[in-house]
Amino acid sequence: MSRWARITLILGDLGCIHFGYLAAFLLRFRGSLPPENWSAYLELTPWLTLAALLLLYVYGLTSPQRRRWAEIFSSLVCVVALLFLSGLSLSYILQTYAFPRSIFFLAAILQLIFLASWRRALWSWLLRRHGPLTLLIVGPLDEAFKRREQLEKHRPLLFQVRGIVTDTVLPDQKGDTLLLATYEELPLVLERLQPEGVLFCSSVPQGERSRLMAEAVARGTSVFLIPRLEDLLLAGASMEPLNGIPAFHILGLQEMAVGGWKRLLDFALAFLLAVPALPVILLGALLVKLDSPGAPAFYVQERVGQGGRVFRLIKLRTMVPEAEKDTGPVLATPDDPRLTRVGRFLRATRIDELPQLWNVLKGDMSFVGPRPERPFFVNQLKREIPGYHLRHCLPPGITGLAQVEGEYSTLPEDKLRYDLLYARSASLLIDLRIILRTLSVIMLRDKAG
């Protein structure tokens, strides 16, 4: 998306937002605009515009990412809801009492209607005009087919894999409806298919990857790279020559300044949220007890935290009692048959996670960080995924980058990539952005847990 197209997108969003305020005034005052009320609105307009721009940025609505409509709509809901709260706060702080509170309520409804209509029309038009993003996948055959399935299974309108370029193609595989070619044939395939992008799998050998990426870049083709561990560690590295030798200085994850500000943010948010969360937790606990009277309302489970230390995580119980008695440890799934009726609702709304505020207050967890896993699965994943232990350099979180960007079906190694990307860039602003984006994730059933 060009710069002018992005500016048009932002102006369209701001137009819908302010048209919502204007329409609310006209409806509230039956087609008239009293001067004192209009003056109050004009006084707040710059601040409301700034708040809207910040929220649109936080929820990724100013960028040209290819996203499902459900993700865009859930983000719009959060933007409108938070703008409503921001407007009320600004009106109180600036003492613009001639701006009726009823206008904010009415405007929020109209803004969601206008924004959703405008964004849906734009989303549909862009899909019709540009179609799905056409890709080549470069990598070992098994991994390439797995990535193809991930791209096309849930988002066939957004992505289309035109071919796979791999290390070896057997004669009996040439008949596949998908074009298969070897690494040496990449220039010919690029010339023939003219894909919009090339996705490089993480397990392409280093030498081959550099050569093939150069081929794609030289032809002006977009390159997408699934990072390896060393790529992730380079994120945020600084150039530091050693006696004339060009070198990158890679800091250890534990050297990040996440101690003071992170703990302060966690304690402040947990303390503020504890009061409104408490009645919700108690109501949830009551529903759990009514659903299964003989079982406890809360569920305590061992999880692995920072430095590999095991702590006891507390949640509202969502599964039948002794759910793993006959099977042993089993990872939960979105449609897990072990979920109770109440548990399904609690998990869908993330209410079952609210008791973890206690873990945050105790210092066992942070609001943002890698999701803590059980010792059984940690030991298993350490054997299967190189570098998995690195995620334990950070305090575990209620939410994280993997939760807002990934899905329930996201592979553990991809969740690790998100965790390490967060580790290299953690900051106060990024934590706040992830927390706000988690609000939109709650509305999406298939996002990562």
N, C-alpha and C positions, 0 to 999 in steps of 0.2 A: 504494500500500500504506500503510495507516494505521500510526501509531506502535506500537499494540498488536500489529498483525500482524507488524511487523518485530521486535518484542521476542520474540514467539512463535517466529519463524523462528530467531533467534539462540539462544534457549533450547533449541529442538529440536536445533540443531547441537551445542551444548555437551553436551546430554544424550546424544547419540550418541557423542561423544568419550569422556565419562567412563564411559558404559556399556561402551564398548570396553575401558577399563582394568579395570573390575570383572569383566567376562566373562573377560578374560585371566587375572586372578588366580584365578578359580574353576576355569578349565581347567588352569592351571599347578599348582595345589595340590589338584586333584581335589575341588572343592566346598567346601573350607575356606578361611578367611582368617586365616593366622597373625597374631597381634597385632603383632609387630615389623614385618612386611611392610605390614600395613594402616596402621600409624602412619607409616611412611616415605611411603606414597602420600598420606596426608592432609597431610603436611608439604609435599609438592610440589604439591598440588592448586591453591592460589591462583596459583602461577607457571605451571603448565600451562594454567590457565584464561585467564590474561592472554596467554600466547603464542598460544593458540587464537584468542582474540578479535582479536589483531593480524593473524594470518594470514588469518582470514576477511574482515577489512576490506581487507587488501592485495589479495586476489583478488576483491573486489567481491561477495562472497557475503552481505553484510549489506544490500545495496541491492536495490530491486525492479526492476532492469533486465530487459528482455525479452531473453533469451539462449537460444541453442540448447542442447539437452541436452549435446552434445559439449563445449561451452565450460564448462558447469557441472561436468561430470565431470572434465575435465582440471584445473580449478581445485581440485577436491576432492582429486585425486591429489597435487597439489603441497602442499596444506595438510597432509595426513596425513604426507607424506614429510618436510616441514620440521618438523612437530611431533615426529616421531620423533627427528630430530637435536636439536631443542631439549630434548626430555625427557632424552636421554642427557647433554647438556651440563649441564643443570640438576642432574641427579642427581650428576654429578661435582663441580660447583661447591659444592653444598650438602652433599655427602658423605652422601647418603642411600643408603648401600650396601645397606640391607635391601630396596631396590626392585630386584628382579632385572632384569638387562638383557634376559633372555628375555621379560619382560612387555612391554617396549617393542616388540619384534619382533612378538609375537603380537597386541598391542593395535592396532598399525598396520593389520594385515590386517582385524581385526574392525571397526575404526573406518571403514575405507573401505567395507566391506560395509554397515554401519549407515547411514553418511552418504549413500551412493549410493542405498540403498533409500528412505530418508526423503525425500531431495531429489527423486528420480524420482517418487515418489507425489505429492508436493506440486506439482511441475512439471506433471504430467499433470492433476491436479485443477484447478489454476488455469486451464489451457488449456480444459478442459471447461466450467468455470464462466464464465469471462470471454470465451473465444474470442479471435480475433486482434484487435489494436488497429485500429479502423477510422479511416481517415484521408482527408482531402481534401488534394490537392496543389495549391498555388497557384503559378503561374509560366508562362513561355512554354511552348508546347505541346511542343516538342522536348525541352527540359530536363525538363519534368514527366513525360513518358513514360519518359525515361531513369531518373528517380528511382523511378518506379513499378516498372520492371523490376528495379531493384536491391533494392527492398523485398520483392517477391513471388517473385522467381526462386528464391532459396535459403531464404527464410523465410516460406512461405505460411501456416504455422500461427501465426506471430507477428504478421503485419501484413496488412491488407486495405485496398486503396485503393478507396474508394467513388465518387470522382469527381475531376475535374480542373477547376480554375477558372483560366482563362487570359485573355490579352488579347483574342484574336479567335477566334470559332468560326464556321467556314464552314458553309453550309447542308448540304453533303454529309457533314459530320462529325457531324451530330445523330443519325445512326442508329447510332453506336457503342454497344456494350453498356455502356460506361463513361459515366457522366453527364459531359457537358461543358457548362461554363457560362462566362460572361464575368465579369470582375472586379465589374461592377455587380450581378451576380446572386448574389454571395456570401451576403448576408443570407437570401435565399430558399432557397438550397441548404443553408445551415446549419439552417434551420428544417425543411426537408424531410427531410434525411438524418440529422440529429442525430449527426454523427461525434464520436468521442472526441477527435480531435486534428486540427489543420491544420498541414501542413508547407509552409513558405514557401521557395521556391527563392531562390538568391542573386541571380539576375538580375531579380527583380521591381523595377521602378523605385522609388526611395526614397519618393516621395510616395504612390504606390499602396500600398506595403508598410505604411507607418505607418497609413493609413486602414483597410486590410483587417485588420491585426493588431488594431486597436482594436475592429473589429466582432466578431472571434472572441473576444477577451478579455472583452468586455462580455456575451457569452452564456455565459461560464464554460467555454469550450472550451479544451483544452490547446493551446498554440502551440509548434511546433518550427521553429526558424529555421536554415537553412544560412547560415553567416556569410559576409559579404564581407570584403575585405581590411581596410576601415576598422573593421569590427566586431571583427576579431581584434586590431587594434592598440589598441582600447579596453580589451581585457582587461587588468586590473591597473592601468589608469590611475587617477590620483588627482585629486580635485576641487581646483582651485587658482584661486580667483577673481582676476581681473585688474582692479583698481580698481573692484570692484563688478560686473564682468562674469563671469557663471558660465562656467567653462571647465574642461575636462579637460586635465591635463598628461600627454601621452603620451611616455614615454621611448623612446629608440631601442633596438633589440634589442641593439646592441653595448654598451649601458650596464648590462646585467645583470651581477650579481656571479657570474660562472661561472668566473672564473679560478682562484683559489686552491683552494677546496674541491673543485672539479670535477677539477682536475689531480691533486690529492692522492688522491681516491677512485679515479680511473682507474689511477694508478700502483700503489696498494696492491692493488687487485683483480687487476690484470694480473700483478703479481709473485706473489701468492698462487695464482692459477690456472695460472700457467705450469708449475709442477712437475707437477700431476696431468694437465695438458693435453698435455704433451710426449709421453708414450708413446702417447696416443690419436692425436696428429698423425702420429707416426712409423708407427703401425699403418695409419692411413688412407693415408699416402703409399705404404706397401708394397703395399696392396691396389690402389691406382691403377696402380702400376708392373706388377703382375701382370696386371691387366686389359688394359693397353696398354703392353707393354714398351718400345716405341720412342719413347714420348712422355714429357715431363717430368711429375713428380708434382705440382709446384706451378705455379700460374698467377698471373702478375703483370700487373696491368691499371691503366691510368691512371684516376684518379677525381678529381673536383673537391671540394676541402675548404674549410676556413674561409677567408673572404676571396677565394674564387675560385682559390686556389692549387691547382695540380695535384700530386698525390702518387701514389705507386705502391702499390696495395693488393695484398696477397698472400693467396691462397686455395689450398686443395687443388683440383686440376683435376677438374671433374665432367663436362665435355663432351668430345666427340671432338676430336682435334687439328685445329687450323685450322677450327674450327666456323663461322667467319664469312668464310671465304676467298671464297666465291662470292656471299654475300648482303650483305656489309657488316654494320655494327652492327645487331643485332636484339635486342630485349628478351626476356629469358627468360620462359617460361611454366611452370606447374606440371607439365604433361605434355610438356615440350619433347622432341622426337624426337632432339635433338642430345646428350642426356644419355647417358652410358655406364651400364652395369649398376651398377658400383660408385658412380658419380657420383649416380645416383638415390637410393641409400641415404645417401650422405654429405650430400646436400642435404636429404633428408627429416629427418635427425637434426640438421642444422645443424653437423655436424662439420667440413664444409668451411670454416666461418667461423673456426675456432679459430686458424689462423695469424695472424689479424688482431690477436691479442694483441700481436704484434710492432709493428704499426702504433700500437697504444695506448701501448706503452712508449716508442716514438719520439716520440710527441706528434702524430702525423698524425691520429689519431682519438680519440674518447672512447668510453666504453661506451654512453652514451645521447646521442642526437642524431639529426638527419636522416640517413637513409641516403645515402652519397655516390654520385653518379651519374657516368656517363662524360661527358667533354666534349662528344661528339657529341650526346647526348640533352639535356644541359644547355642547349646553344645552341638546340636545337629547342624545348624547353619554355619558355625565356625569351621566345621570339617568340610562343608560343601562350598563356601564362598570365601575366597582369600580376602583378608582385610576386614572381615565382619566385626572383629573385636574393636576396630577403631571407633565405631559408633558409641562405645561405652566411655569415650573420653568426655562426653557431654552429659549433663543431667538429662534424664528422660523427660518427655513432655506429654501433656494431655493431648496436644495436637502438634503438628509439625509440617514441614514442607511436603513430605510424602503424603500426608493426609489431604492437603489442599490441591496437590497436583496429580496424585495417583488415584487409583481405584482399589476396590476390594481385590480385584484380580491381578493387580500389579505384582510382578515377580519380586521375591525377596531381595534379589541382587539389584533390582531397579530402585526399590525403597532405600537400600543402602546408598545408592548413588545420590538420591535426594538428601539423605541424612548428612552425607559428607559434603555435598554442595552447601547445605545450611551451615555446617560446621566451619567452612572456610569464609563465610560471609555474615555470620551472626552479628546483629546489631540491635539496638533498641528499636529503630524504625522498622527493621525487617520483622522483629518479633510482633510489633503492633500490627503490621500489615497481615501477617499470617493469622493472628487472632481474629482480626476483622473478616478475613476471607473464610475462616472456619464457619462463620455464620451462614454463608451461602452454601457451603458444603453440606451442612445439616439437612438442607432441602433436597439433596441429591442422594438417592438410595444406594447407588453403586460406587460412591466415593470410598476411599480407603478408610479402614477402621483402625 
